[in-house]
Amino acid sequence: MKKASNTRRRELTDLTMRVVSGTASLIGIFFLVWILWTVGKNGIAAFNYDFFTALPTPPGIEGGGLANAIVGTLLITILAALIGVPLGLFTGVYLAEFGRNTRFGGMVRFTINITMGIPSIIVGLFVYTLLVLPFKHFSAYAGAVSLAIIMLPVIARTTEDMLNLVPNSLRESALAIGMPRWRAIVSILFRAARSGLLTGILLAVARVSGETAPLLFTAMNSPYWMRGLAEPTANLTVTIFNYAMSPFDDWKTLAWGASLLIMATVLGVNLLARTLLREKTK
């Protein structure tokens, strides 16, 4: 009798958790679809030839586009990747291959974990005091450094986790034939974990693609084409921030269009990362 009662209790608990988790999933999907529909419906109206090729117009004058912000966003993101990806990979390699059981490795791992939880606005303030105040101007490279700091811990943790999944037999085989350790890491371990490493890099890029707070303190914004890295640089996220609060309807439409462009880019990068990860697990 007691055994049957325990069985019914477990079945009831299992059913309750299924219902709760399923309901939570449906709520999340509902809001996701709602957001996608709202941004898509309002943003598609801004997509035209001028949106991708023209500069913004002065306040009160209709037309124009966000070509400079699109180019600025791409440039800042590429610069951030050039800084953050190598540092993140090297850090992850150290944690997985050299500092796994060392005190310094534990300190680095703890620092990486803390850095992942730091709000992006704090990173922006840090880079502002480091690269903006001393030079007395905003710049593209300051924005790139702030985004690279956000990318670094994501790539480092992903690299460490992916390398830890590689069987030790591959390391031992490479070292047994006299291969230098650095070459074994680059030629053997990186090749074995390439899908996971690429997934981490793509997720880190997607992570910083929609960041606004760091760029507000570092790259700021500009209505003009950039002429160098050491000047305020137009970017989509700060443009959305400025245009969405403006009293001009055409600016708000452009803000919706920029939001749709960022959302589509981030969604595409995430889908690509998941596809690569799925191929890795097969």
N, C-alpha and C positions, 0 to 999 in steps of 0.2 A: 504493500500500500504506500509506504514511504517512498519507495523507488519510483512508483508511477507518478507520485506527486512531484518529485524532483524532476522527472522527465517532462511533465507538463509545464513546470516552472521554466525550465530551460527553453522549451519550445516557445513559450509565451515571450520570454526575454529576447529570443532570436527574432521572432516576428516583429516585436516592438522596435528593435534596432534596425531591422530592414525597412520598416515603414518610416522611421525617423530619418535614416540616411537617404532613402529614396526621395523623401519630401525635400530635404535640404538640397539634394542634387537638382531636383526640378526647380527649386527657387533660384539656385545659382544659374541654371541654364536660362530661365525666364529673364533674369536681369541682363545676362549676357546678350541674348537675342534682342532685348529691348534697346540696349546701348548700341549694338551694331545697326539696328534698324534706324534709330534716331540719328546717329551720326551719318549713316549712309544716305538717308532721305534728305537731310539738310546740307550735306557736304557735296553731293553729286551736282547740285546746281552751280557750284563754283568752278567745276572742271570745264575748262575751255582752253583754247590755244594761248590766250593771254595769261592765264593762270600759271602756266609753266614757262613762259618766255618773257613776260613783261615785268617791269619794276612796279612797286606800289605807287599809287597816285597820292597827291596831297589830300589832306582831310577835306571832305565835302565834294570831291571830284570823283565821279564813278569811273569804273574800269580799273585797269591795272592788274597786276598779278603778284606772285610771290617767287619769282625766279631767283632773286638774290638770296631769299631765305632757304630755298631748296638747295641751292649750291652751297651756301654756308653750312647748312646742317650736314650735308654729305662730307664736306671738307673737315669739319670739326670731328665728326664721327670717325672718319678715316685716320685723322691724326691721333685721336684717342686710342684707336685700335693698334696703331703702330707703336704707341707707348705702352698700353696696358697688356696687349697680348703677349709679347716676349717676356715682360716682367712676370706676368701671371704664370706662364709656362715654366719659366726657370724656378719660380717659387714652388710650384707644384712638384717639379722634378726633385728639388731638394728635399721637400717633405716626404716624398714617397721613396726616394732612393738613397738619400744620404742622412737625413735627420729624423728618420722614423722613430728611433728610440733614444734620441739625445735630448738633453735639457734645452738646448738652444732651439732645436726643432719644435719642441713643445711650446716654447715661447712664441715662435713664429706662427704656429698653428693657432694658438690662443689669440694672437693679434689679428690674424686673418678672420677668425670667427667674430671678433668684436667689430672689425671694420665692416663686415657684411651687414651689421645691424645699425651702423651710424646713419642718421637721416642725411639725405643728399644735400639739404640746405646747410648743414654743418660743414660738409665737404666744400661747398661753394664759398662759405665764409673763410675757411682755412686757406683755400687757394687765393681768395681775394686779398688776404693779408700777406700772402707769400709772393704773388706775382702781379697783382693789380696796384696796390698801394705803393710799393717801392718804385714802380715805373710810371705811376700816375696816369694810367689809361687802361681801358678794357682791351681785350685782345682775343683773337681766335686761339692762340696757343694756351692761354690761361683757361679757356673753356675746354680745350682738349685735355689738359692736365686734370681738371676736375672730373671729367667723365672717365678718364683712364683710372683714376683712383677708385671710382665706383666699380669699374670692370675688373680690376686686379684680383680682389678676393674671390669673385665668382669663378674666374678662370683658374685661379690657384687651387681652389677646393675641387673643382671638376677634374683638373689634371691629376691631382693626388688620388682621387677616388678611382679614376680610370686606370691609372698605372698600377694601383693596388690590386685591380682585378686581373691583371696580366699574370699568368702562371709563372712561378719562380723557375720552372724548368727552362723557359726561354732565356732567362737571364743566365742561368748556369750553363746552358749550351753555348751561348755566345761567348762567355768568359772562358769556357773550356777550350775553345779553338784559338784562344789568344787575342780575341777582339778587345780593344780598349773599351773601358766602361762607357765613356762618352759616346763612342760609336755604337755600342750595343743599345744605348738609350735612344739615340736618334734613328738608327736603322732598323732595330728590332722592336723595341717597346713602343715607340711612337707609331710604327706601322700597325702593330697589333691593336693599339687603342685609338687609331686615327678617327674613327667615327665618333667615339665619345668625346675626344678632344675638340673636334670640329663642332660638335653639338654644344659644348660648353662655351666656345667662342661665339657662336651664333646667339646663344641665350644671353651672353653678356652684352653683345651689341644691341639686342632687342631691349635689354634692361635699361640701357642709357639713351635709347632713341627718343623716349618720351620725357626725359628729364627737363624740367624747367628751372627749378631753384638754383642749381649750380651755375647755369648760364646767365641768370639774372645778375649774379655777382661777378661774373668773369668775362663773358663775351658780350653781354648786354644786347644791343640790337642796332640795326642801321637800315635806312631806306635806300641805300646805294649799293652798287657792286663793290665788293671788297677789292682793295688794291694791295693788300699785304696782310701778314698774320698779326702784325702788331697794331691792330686797330679794332674798334668795335665791329662785330660781324653779325650780319642778319642770320637768324635761325628760326625754324618753324615754331618751336615751343614758346619762345618769348613773344613771337609775333601773335600766336594764339592768345597768350595772356593779355597783350595790349589791345588787340582788335576785339576780343570778346567783350571787353568792358567799355568799348567806345560807344558813342551815341549814333554812329553811322551804320545804316543797314548793310551797305555794300562791304564794309569792313567785317561785320559780323558774318556775312556770307563767306568771305575769304577765310575767316577763322574756322568755320565749319569745314570748308574744303581742306585746309591744312590739317585739321583733326582727322578727317577721313584718310588723307594721304599717310599720316603717321600710323593710324590704326591698321590700314591695309599693309603697310610695310612690316610692322611688328607682327601682325597675324601671319604674314607670309614667312617671315624668318622663323617664327615658332613652329609652323607647320613643317618647314624644311628641317629644323632641328629634330622634331619628333620622328620624321621619316628616316633620318639618318640613324637615330637611336633605335628605331624599330629594326632596321636592317642589321644593326650591330647585335641585337639580342636574338636574332634568328639563327 
